[in-house]
Amino acid sequence: MDAALGAWISLAVGLVVLLAVGGVRLAARFGLPGLLFYLVLGVLLSDDALGGIAFDDAALATALGYAGLVIILAEGGLTTRPVTVRPVLVPAILLASVGVAVSIFAVALPLHWLTDLDLRTCILIGAVLAPTDAAAVFTVARGLRLPARLQTLLEAESGFNDAPVVVLVVLLSTSTADAWPGWLIAVVVVAELAGGVVIGLLIGMAARWLLPRLALPAAGLYPVAVIALFLLAYGVAVVAHTSGFAAVYVLALMLAAAPLPHRRSVVGFVEGLAWTVQIGLFIMLGLLAVPQRLGEAVTVAALAGLLLLVLARPLSVVLCLVPFLRAGRLARATRTPRIPRRWMAFTSWAGLRGAVPIVFATIPLGGYAGDGELIFDVTLLLVVALTLLQSPTMPMLARRLGLVRSGSLGELTVEAAPLDTLQAALLDLDIPAGSNLAGTYIGELPLPRGAVVSLVVREGRTMVPDRNTRIRIGDRLLVVATELARPATERALQAVSRGGRLANWTRPTTLGDEDAPPR
């Protein structure tokens, strides 16, 4: 009997996952994140719709939601291009902190004045709606071929803004917040966020030193080690009463910029895991919904959505990004390039909501003695409505504003595998379309001493190159470098890929003479 039950469960899970995976392609054809399909699937599978699965444990949903967001944030940070993060770091942090605060009160105060809801409930509604969703932003923005800095701005904002909101929602959903003054809640939010960032930095520095030196016996162990580091960062941060989400995202950004062994395998594993998590997470949230109850929340949801789209999001974007319209004092002090007005217009509309607000809405659903059910229902309705409205119109707005790039240049990815017994590393890189490495001769590469191109794979054939071998698009290069020369080798290859064959021919100041590139 147990074996038969296990077989039926396996069959059901397999069918649901395959249906969900197929729904991704269908949703993509209409410019929608797959989350909408998953939510609907979860609602249909619930006992309130077709008499299927009974699930009403809000506390369990919150715990599973936190675990899912850790993986989603990790995937988003790992797949962010490090070269585009620094120029938008300060604006992204402002949007994730000051912008979130402005958005909360721009929704909560008018909603309190226009309805009979108490102020605390209105603030909770504004808080769970304030953060943009990492999974939705990563999925939609990366399919639009936006300018790299604008895309990274949206992604970094969605990665950072979860941290302050979850702290605020947890505090407001408990009775202990009644005795706290408003300024103390703000101090706690800022302190937990700062603590999470520090923990993420410390674990990130340790991981960047450790991972290239592990020399594990199987390449499949590196993704496991990286996932363990993310879980470690989250656990340490939460145990220390700081923001686990901030720690995870900072760690992911640091690993994205690090010489990560078997990067392609690690990123592929984390991306697959993130998709699996999204499918399970959104179906679970759909199971938690009660369709018969949603009608009571329509009026409040419509009013809150209007305030969010027309007032809160545009106001928060303008206040946070106006200082960067010109090379003013703040822009110069933070070395932030100018942000065009059309970027501000697109960012005002591109604040996608998804699983993050719904996960956060499960916190008051399980622990708030007030209108917890109303908060969850309003959030669920708005996520669906805003997704249907914003996702299909983002490509049209991007084209109207002239933000869509006519072609996308391939980003050079260097895959590294440690050769422990030789105290060296094997660098594996494909030459993508748009890379300036194409057309360069092997002898022109400014590689440091201790690095050599050992093999070229071209159209399925391998050859040992010489100085006169010319690199082509689609080639795969295998470069052997000593551990000392490896950082300079990766920098040299990335520089030539971006800037051409004359890049990086000056002597680096961070290396000894034995590692300087040839003259």
N, C-alpha and C positions, 0 to 999 in steps of 0.2 A: 504493500500500500504506500509506504513512504517513498519507494523508488518510483512508483507511478506518479505520485504527487510531484516529486522532484522533476520528472520528465515533463509534466504539464506546465509547471512553472517555467522550466527552461524554454519550452515551446512558446509560451506567452511572452516571455521577456525577449526572445529572439525576434518574434514577429513585431512587437512594439518598437524595438530598436531599429529594425530594418525599415519600418514604416516612418519612423522619425528621421532616419538618414535620408530616405527618399523625399521626405517633406522639405529638407534643406534646399534641394535643387528646385522644387516647385516654388518655394518662397523666394528664392534668389531671382527667378524669372520676373517676379513682380516687384523686385527691389525691397523685399521685406526681410528682416531678420528671422531666422528659423524659430525664434522663441515663441512667436505668435502661434505657429503650428503646434509646438509642444504644449503650450498652455491649453489650447483648444482640445488637443488629444487627452490631456490630463483631466479636463472637465468632463469630456465624454466618457472616460473610464471610471469616473467617480460614482459612488452609490446614489448621489443626488440626481444624476442624469440618466444613466442606463442601468442603474442598480448593480454596478460593478464593485470597485474597490472602495472600502470604507477607510478613510484616513482623516482624522481631525486632531492630531497631536501637534499643536502649534509649537511647543517647546522642542520637539524632535525636528520639526521642519526648520526651526531657527538654527539648531546645531548643525544639521546637514547643509543648510544654506551657507553658514559660515565656512564650512569645509570646502564647499563648491567655489565660493568666492576666492578662497586662497589659491586654488588651482587656476581660476580664470585670471586673477591678477598676475600670477606667476607667468602664465603664457603671454599675457599682454606685455609685461616688462621684458621678457626674454626676446620677444620678436620686435622690439622697438630698436630702431637704428640709433646707436649711441651718438653718432655725429650730429644728429638733429635734436638731441635732448637739451643740451646746454643752452642754446639760444632761446628756448621757450620755457626753461625751467621756472623762472620767476613768475611770468604771467600765468603758467599752469598752477603754481602754488597759490597765487592770489585768487584765481578762479575757484580753487578747491577749498579755500578758507574764507576769505572775505566775500567771494561770490556766493558761497553756500549760505553764509549768514544773511546776506541781503535777500537771497531768494526765499529763505524760510520766513522772514518777517514780511516780505512783500506779498506772500500768500496768506500767512496766518492772520495778520491784523485786519485786512479787508474782509476775510472770511469770517472772522469773529464779529465784525460790525454788521455784516449783511445776513448772518444766520443767528440762531439761538444756541450755537455750540459754545462751550466754554473755551477760554483762551488756551488752556493746556492742550486740549484736543486739537485745536486749530494749529498750534505750534507743531504738534506731532505730525499732522497731515503735511504741513509745509516742510518738515524735516525729512520725512521718508520720500518726498517727491523731489527734494533738492539735488541729490547726487545723480549724475548721469551714469549710465550702465556701461561697464567696461566691455562686456561681451558684445552688446549691440553696437557700440562705437567701433570696436575693432573690426567687426564683421562688415559694417556698412562703409565706414570711412576708407578702408583699404581697398574697396572695390571701385572707388571713384577717381583714382589717379589725381588726388589733390596735391598741392605743393607740399613738399616733405615737412617743412616746419609747421604748417597749418595742421596737417594730419597728426604730427607728434603732439602738438598743443592739445588737440581734442583727446588723444589717447592718454596723455599724461594727466590731464584734468580728471578724466574718469578713473584713472588709477589712484590718484591722491584723495579724491573727494569722498570716498567711502569711509575713510578713517575718522574724520571728525564727526560725521553724521551718526555712525553707529554708537559712538560714545554718548552723544546727546540723546539719542532715542532710548538707549538703555537707562540713562539717568531719569528721563522724564516718565518712563514706563514703570518706575518703582516708587514706592511710597516714601523712600528716604529723600527724594528730591523736594518734597514739600517743605522740609526744614532748611533747605539750602537757598541762600540768596542768589539772584541771577548772575552776579559777578563771579561767584565761586564756581558755578557750573561752567562759565566761560574759561576760567583758569584751569579747571580740571581737563576740559577738552583740549586746550592748547598744550598742557603738560603731557597728557597721554600721547598726543600726536608727536610732539618733539621727542619723547622717550622712544616711541616706535621707530622713528627715523634713525636715532642713534644706535639702537640695537640692530636695525637692518644694515647700517654702515659697518658696525663691528663684525657681524657675522659675514657680511660681504667681503671684507678684507681678509678674514680668515679663509673663506671659501676660495678666493682668488689665489691665495698662496697654496692651499691644500690640493685642489682638484688637479692642476697640471702635474703634481708630484705623486699622485696616487698609484699610477701604473697598474690599474686593476686588470685581472686576468681575462675579463670579457668586456667587450664594448657595451653590452646591454646593462652592465652594472652602473655605468655613468649616469644614465637617466634616473635610476633608482636613487643614487647618491644625491643628485640635484633635488629631487622631490623631497628626500629626507631633510635636506637643508632648509627648504621652504617650510616644512612642518616644524622644524626646530626653531626657525625664526619666529613663526607665529606663536608657538607654545611659550618660548622664552619671553616674548613681549607681553603676552596675556598674563602669565604668571607674575611678571614684574609690574602689572597694572598699567601697561602702556598699550599703544595701538598695534595689534598684530597685523592688521591690513597694511599699515604704513611700513612696518618692518619687512613684510613680504615683497611689496612693490619696490622698495629701495634695494633690497637684495637682488631682485630680478633685473633691475636696471644695471647694477654693478656687474652681474654675471654676463649681461648682454655685451658689456664693454671689455670683458676679460678674455684671455686666451683659453677658452673652454675646450677641454678635450672632447673629441667626437661631437662637436657642436650640432652637426646636422642630425645625428641620431637623438641627441638630447632634446632639441627643439621639436623634432617630429614626434617624439614620445609625448612631450608635454602638450603639444597641440592636439594630438589624438585624445589624450586624457581630458583636456579642457572641453572638447566636443562631447565626450561621454558624460562629463559632469553637467554640461548645459542641458543635454537631453533629459537626464534623470532629474535634475533640479527643477526645470520648468514643468515637467510632467507632474512632479510632486506638488508643486504650487497650484497647478490646475486641479489636482485631487482635493486640495484644501479648500477650494472655492465652493460656495453654496449658491448655485444659480438662482434659486427661488428668493434669495435675500438681496440680490443685487439691485432690484428695482428701487428699494428704499434709499439707495445711495446715489442714484442718478443725478439728482438736483445738486447735491453737494459736490459731486465729481465734476459736473459741467462747470460750476462756478470756480472750483479750484483749478481746473484745467485752463480756463480762460485767463485767470489771474497769472498762472504760470507762464503761458505762452505770450501774453500781451504785455505783462508788467514785470514779473519776477526775473525771468531769464534775460530779456534784453537789458534791464536795469543793471543786473549783476555783471553782465559782459561789458557794458559801457563803463561802469565805475572801475572795473579791474584792468581794462585794456586801453582806455583813453591815455594814460601816462606813457604808452608806448607808440602812440600815433606819430610822434616826432622824437628826435634824439634829445629828449629832455634830461633832467637831472637824474631821475630814477633809471631811465634807459641807459644812460652813460655809466652810472654807478654799477649796474648789474650786467653791463655789456650785452644788452638785449637789442637785437636789430629792430628796426621800425616794423610795426604791424599795420598793414594797410587797412583802410576803412572797410573794404569789401570782405576782408577776413573777419572783421567784427560782425558784419551783417550775417555771414554764413554761420559763425559760431553761435550767434543769438538763436538761430533756428535749429542748430545741429545738436542740441542737448537731448540726446536720445535716452528714454527711460526703458528699463527692461526688468530683469530678474532682481537687480539690486534693490529698488524700491519695494518690491513685493516681499523679498526676504526680510527687509527691515520692518515692513508692516506686520510680519508675524511676531515681532517682539511685543508690541502692545496687545496683539491678539491673545497672547498667552499670559501676559503679566500685568496688563493695565486694567484696573477695575472700572474704568470709564467706558468710552466708546471704542473699544478695541476692534469689535467686529466692523463697525462703520469705517474705521481707518483702513482696515484691510480691504474692504469692498470698494471704497473710493479709489484706493491705490490700484487695485486690479483693473477696474473699469478704465482708469486714466492711462495705464500702461498700454492696454489694448487700443484705446482710441488714439493716443498720441503716436503709437507705432504705425497705425494705419494712415495717419495724417502726415507724419514727418518723413518716414523712410522713403516712400515713393517720390516725395517732392524734393528731397535733398539733391539728387542728381540734376533735376531741372534748375534748381537754384544755383548749384555750382557752375553749370554751363552758362546760365544767365549772367553770373558775376565774372565769368571768364577765368574760373579757377581750375578747370579740368586740363591737365597736361595732355598735349597731343600724343605723346609717346612716353613710355616709362623706361628709364635706364636701369639696367640690371645692377644690383648691388653685389659687390664681390664678397663671397662668404668663404672664409678659410676654415677648413676642417682640420683638426689636429689630433694626432694619436701619439702618446708618449712611447718612446723606445728606451725603457728603463735601463737595460744593461749597457746601452751605448751612451747614456746621458744625453740623449738627443730627442727630437720630435719629428714626426712625419707630417708635413702640412699638405693637405689635399684641397685643391681649389679648382672650380669650374670657371671658365671665362664667359660671363654673361653678355648678352647684347648690350651695347652702349659702353662697355668697359674700354678704357683707353689702353689697357694691356694688349688688346688686339692690334696687330701691326708692329708690336715691339719685338725686337730681336732678343734672344736669351742673353746675349752679351751686353745688352743695354740695361738690364735690370740692375738697379743699385743695391744689390744684396750685400750684406756685411760678410766679413770673413767668418767661416763656420757655417755657411749656408750655400746650397747648390741645388739647381733644378736637376733631379735625377731621372725623371721619366715624363714623357708626354703621351697622353692617350688621345688619338685623333680618329674619329669615325670608326671606332671599334678596334683600331690598330695601335700598338704601342711602339715607341721608338725612344732611343736614348738621344737627347738633344745635344747639339754643340752650340758654340757662340753665335753661329749664323742661322740657327733655327728660328723662324718667325712665328710668333704666337697668333692663333686665329680664334675667332669667336666659336665657342663650343668645345675648345680644347680643355682637357683636364690635366693639370700640372701636379706632379708630386715633388715637393721640395723637402729635402732633409736639412735640418738646422740643429746646431747644438742648443742646449737649454739657455746658454748665455746669449746666443745670437738670435734666438727665436723672437723676442719682442720686436727687435729692430727689423727682422725679416718681414713680420706681419705688417708693421707700419710702412715699410718700403713698398710692399705689394699693394696695399690699400692706397697709398699716395699716387703710385703710377696709374692705378685703375681709375682714380678720380681726376688726376691732373696731367697725365701724359708721361711720355718717356723721360722728360727732363726733370720730373719731380724728384725731390728727396736726394739730390746729388751733392748736397752740402753736408759737411761733417756734423753728425749729431753731437749735442753737448752732453747728453745723458749717458753716453757710452765711453768706454776706454778706447784708446787708439787701436787696439786689436779688433774692435768691432765696428770701426768706421767703414762706411761704404767706399768702394774703390774710387780713385780719382779719374 
